[in-house]
Amino acid sequence: MAVLIVDDEQNIRRALKKYLALEGIDSACAETGAEAQERLKKERFDAVLLDLKLPDMSGQEVLAWMGRQGIASPVVMISAHGQIADAVSALKSGAKDYLVKPFDPSDLVLKLRSLLEAEKAAHPPSEKGGQEEFIGGTPLMRRLFQQIDKVASTDVTVLITGESGTGKEVAAREIHGRSRNRQEPFVAVNIGGIHEGLMESELFGHEKGAFTGAVNRKAGLFELAGQGCLFLDEIGEMPLPLQVKLLRVLQERKIRRLGGMSDLPVGARIVSATNRDLEAMVREGRFREDLYYRINVFRINLPPLRERQEDIPVLGDYLLRKLALRMGRSAPALAPEAAEKLRSYSYPGNIRELENILERALIYSDGRSIAAEDLDFHRLRDAAAANSLESVEREAIRSALIRYQGNRTKAAEELGISRKTIQNKIKQYGLDPLRGF
C-alpha cells in the first residue's frame, strides 16, 4: 500500500510517515498542492491524505483537479476544528473520509485499510484470483499453483514460508482471491512492525477506557477481516504472551477486546507467514509448539528466485510494465542481453530485489529499451550489506538493553563501546532504552 501525505507542516509529514512505516505502509510526502499534483501525475498511490489548507491552493482545489485528471486514488481530508464544514463539503465533492487535527494515527491506519478493502470490493478479482505478479511456468511454480488451488477452496489455516522478498503476501492474497469468500476483506498486518505494547489492541481491539488514551472503542484487525482473511506476516516476531492469546482464538474462534466483558466470534481464515525457522524456535522455547501446529495445518513454501531463473524474463517484463505505469512512462522492452544478465544473477533479495533493479534501470534507460549496462547490481549489494550490518548492530544493542533493563552503562560495557556511543545508537535506531526496542 502506498500513500501520499499532502500537508504543509513538516512535523506532521514526518510523524505520519514514520507511523505508517511502522504499520508496513509506504508513503511519500508533498508540501504544496502543486507538488502533490506533480507526484500524482507521475506515480500511483492507493490513497491520498490531503490537508484542506495548503500554501498555494486549498485541498478542495487539489481534489477537484484529481477528478478532472481521472486520478481515482481515494482521498482522506485532514482538517482543523474550524474547517469541519469544509471537510464535509469535500466529502460531497468526492473525498472518501476526513480526520480532524489532532487525530490518533491508529484511527488513520484503520481508515486507510478500510478504504483499500472497499476499493478491492468495488473491483473484485476474477474467478482465478488475478494476482499477476504471482506468475511463472517452471515446475516449482506449477506445483505451487496446484497447492494454492487445493487450499483456497477450504477454510483451513495456512502457513507460508520462504525467504524475504519471495512474495508471501502475494501468495496469501492469491489464496484469498480464489476462495469462496473472496468478496470479503483481506487484512494484512506485519507483526514485526507493531510495537509490542500496542499489538494486543491492534489485533483484538479495545473498549473505551480500557487503558490510558483509549478514548473511544476500537475494532481490532480480527473484526475488520470479517469473514475474509487475516494475514499475519512475520508471525515468528510475535511475543510469547500474545502467542497464547492467538492460540485461544484459533481454538475457540472467539476474541475479546481489551477491557471487554464478552466474546466476539471470529470468522476470518488465518494465514501466517515467516522467513524464520519456526521449528528451531520451538526447540529453543521462543515459539509455542501448540501454536505452531495450529498455524501449520497446510504449509506452502515459496521457492527463492534463484531456483526458478527461467521465470525471470517474464516476471521482469511484467514488473517493468507496472513500474513504468507508476512513473507515468511507456514501458521499455527488455533487451536480450539484459534478460540474460538478469537470469544469471542470484537475487539474495528475491523478487523485491529484482523490482528494485528494474526501477533503477528505468531511470538509467533511454526510455525505449532496457540494456544490459542499465542494470546496476553492485550498488544494491553494497546497500544490502550496509543494511545487514546495521540490523546486526541494532539487534545486539536491543538485546543488551533488555538484559540490563535499560541500563546504558552496563549495556555499553558488555558491547565494548562508550556510553556516548550507545546513546547515539539508541537515537539512530529509534530504540526505547527502558523496553529494549
Secondary structure, 3 states (H helix, E strand, C coil): CEEEEECCCHHHHHHHHHHHHHCCCEEEEECCHHHHHHHHHHCCCCEEEEECECCCCEHHHHHHHHHHHCCCCCEEEEECHHHHHHHHHHHHCCCCEEEECCCCHHHHHHHHHHHHHHHHHHCCCCCCCCCCCCCCCCHHHHHHHHHHHHHHCCCCCEEEECCCCCCHHHHHHHHHHCCCCCCCCEEEEEHHHCCHHHHHHHHHEECCCCCCCCCCCEECHHHHHCCCEEEEECHHHCCHHHHHHHHHHHHHCEECCECCCCCEECCCEEEEEECCCHHHHHHCCCCCHHHHHHHCCEEEECCCHHHCHHHHHHHHHHHHHHHHHHHCCCCCEECHHHHHHHHCCCCCCHHHHHHHHHHHHHHHCCCCEECHHHCCCHHHHHHHHHHHHHHHHHHHHHHHHHHCCCCHHHHHHHHCCCHHHHHHHHHHHCCCCCCCC
